[in-house]
Amino acid sequence: MLSIQHPGRTDLQLVRCAQSGETAAFNQLVTKYRPQVVQLAMRFTDNAADAEDVAQEAFISAFRGLHHFRCESTFYTWLYRITINTAKDALNSRNREHADGTIESPNDCDIDHDTPEHLALTDDVNGMVDAGLAALSDAFRAAIILREIDGLSYKEIAAAMAIPVGTVRSRVFRARNFMDRQLRQVCTAGLGRHSK
């Protein structure tokens, strides 16, 4: 049967068509959300190849479970939940296979911005952010990534993680404080939050 693409269809329309067996509709959802899914996976895996694998697994899981999706949340939110769970599984598998490494960091950041030292500091800050995210529990890491990097609202995060909004706020607050303390090891400004 010839499949006609309708580029203006909403996610809900595409999901309904995909649930009815129209694979081209699901392919449109994959095309639309693949960049975000890979980016989210990359934040968990910190490895491009692993992120691609997680994204592929997430879409396969979404396709297989599509008949269970009741459209009570947006497709995007549902897909994010699947991606987070798939990334956690990949991390757990990887952690069983490899020992964790450690990252050393310098103690201050009182240097000029136009010097090679500034470039080194930027690398140190990036390394500390990555190390800080890795040190967070899966629940706290997911909450802060979805909020601060992906820009989801607290309500969207609550739906994606299947937890109350108040729990999301608490996790984001605590994760921000942790990341601020981590960054103060390499730069006294931390996250730029006011400290008493």
C-alpha positions in Angstrom: 0.0 0.0 0.0 1.3 3.4 -0.9 1.9 5.7 2.1 1.2 9.4 1.7 3.2 11.7 4.0 1.4 14.6 5.6 4.1 17.0 6.9 1.6 19.1 8.8 0.2 16.4 11.1 0.5 16.8 14.8 2.3 14.4 17.1 -1.0 13.0 18.2 -2.2 12.4 14.7 1.2 10.7 13.8 0.9 8.5 16.9 -2.6 7.5 16.1 -1.6 6.6 12.5 1.5 4.7 13.8 -0.7 2.8 16.2 -2.9 1.8 13.2 0.1 0.4 11.4 1.4 3.3 9.4 5.2 3.0 9.9 5.8 6.2 7.9 4.0 8.1 10.6 6.4 6.7 13.2 9.3 7.4 11.0 8.3 11.1 11.0 8.3 11.1 14.8 11.8 9.6 14.7 13.0 12.2 12.3 11.5 15.0 14.4 12.8 13.9 17.8 16.0 12.1 17.0 18.3 15.1 17.6 16.8 15.7 21.0 16.9 12.1 22.0 20.6 11.7 21.0 21.4 14.9 22.9 19.7 13.7 26.0 21.4 10.3 25.7 24.8 12.0 25.3 24.3 13.8 28.6 24.0 10.5 30.3 26.6 8.5 28.4 29.1 11.2 27.5 30.0 9.1 24.5 28.7 9.7 21.0 28.6 6.1 19.9 26.8 5.1 23.1 24.4 8.0 22.7 23.5 6.8 19.2 23.0 3.3 20.5 20.7 4.5 23.3 18.7 6.6 20.9 18.2 3.6 18.6 17.2 1.4 21.5 14.8 4.1 22.8 13.1 4.4 19.4 12.9 0.6 19.1 11.3 0.5 22.6 8.9 3.3 21.8 7.9 1.5 18.6 7.3 -1.8 20.3 5.4 -0.1 23.2 3.4 2.3 21.0 0.2 0.3 21.3 0.4 0.9 25.2 0.7 4.7 24.8 -2.6 6.2 25.8 -1.8 9.8 24.8 -2.3 11.0 28.4 1.0 12.9 28.1 2.7 14.2 25.0 4.6 11.8 22.8 7.7 13.9 23.4 7.4 13.4 27.2 6.7 9.7 26.9 9.7 9.3 24.6 12.0 11.2 27.0 11.0 8.8 29.8 11.9 5.9 27.6 15.2 7.5 26.6 16.1 8.2 30.3 15.4 4.6 31.3 17.4 3.3 28.3 20.3 5.6 29.1 20.3 4.4 32.7 20.3 0.8 31.6 23.3 1.5 29.3 25.2 3.3 32.1 24.6 0.5 34.5 25.8 -2.0 31.9 28.9 0.1 31.2 29.6 0.6 34.9 29.6 -3.1 35.4 32.2 -3.5 32.7 34.5 -0.6 33.4 35.9 0.9 36.6 35.1 4.6 37.2 37.9 7.2 36.5 38.6 10.3 38.6 39.0 13.9 37.6 41.4 16.3 39.3 40.6 20.0 39.4 42.5 23.1 40.2 41.5 25.3 43.2 41.0 28.8 41.9 40.0 30.8 38.8 41.5 34.3 39.3 43.0 34.6 35.8 42.6 36.8 32.7 40.0 35.8 30.1 42.4 36.4 27.2 45.1 34.0 28.2 45.8 30.3 27.6 45.0 29.9 31.3 41.4 30.9 30.6 41.2 28.2 27.9 42.5 25.7 30.5 40.0 26.9 33.0 37.2 26.4 30.5 38.3 22.8 30.1 38.5 22.4 33.9 35.0 23.8 34.3 33.6 21.6 31.6 35.4 18.6 33.2 34.0 19.5 36.6 30.5 19.8 35.1 30.8 16.4 33.6 32.2 15.0 36.8 29.5 16.6 38.8 26.7 15.2 36.6 28.4 11.8 36.8 28.5 12.0 40.6 24.8 12.7 40.9 22.3 9.9 41.3 20.4 8.9 38.1 17.2 10.6 39.5 19.0 13.9 40.3 21.0 13.9 37.0 17.9 13.3 34.9 16.0 16.1 36.7 18.7 18.8 36.3 19.5 17.8 32.7 15.8 17.9 31.7 15.4 21.3 33.4 18.7 23.1 32.7 19.9 21.6 29.5 16.7 20.6 27.7 14.6 23.4 29.1 11.6 21.3 30.1 9.1 22.8 32.6 8.8 21.2 36.0 5.4 19.8 34.9 6.9 18.2 31.8 9.8 16.7 33.8 7.3 15.3 36.4 5.4 13.6 33.5 8.6 12.3 31.9 9.9 10.9 35.2 6.5 9.9 36.6 7.0 11.7 39.9 5.2 14.7 41.5 6.1 18.3 40.5 7.2 19.0 44.1 9.7 16.1 43.9 11.1 17.5 40.6 11.6 20.9 42.2 13.4 19.4 45.2 15.7 17.3 43.0 16.5 20.2 40.7 17.2 22.5 43.7 19.5 19.9 45.4 21.2 19.1 42.1 21.9 22.8 41.4 23.4 23.2 44.9 25.6 20.2 44.4 26.8 21.4 41.0 27.4 24.9 42.5 29.7 23.4 45.2 31.5 21.3 42.6 32.1 24.3 40.3 33.5 26.4 43.2 36.4 23.9 43.3 37.6 25.4 40.0 36.0 28.8 40.0 34.8 30.9 43.0 31.7 32.0 41.1 30.3 28.5 40.9 27.0 28.6 39.1 26.9 32.4 39.7 24.4 31.8 42.4 24.4 34.2 45.4 25.9 32.7 48.4 25.5 34.0 52.0 
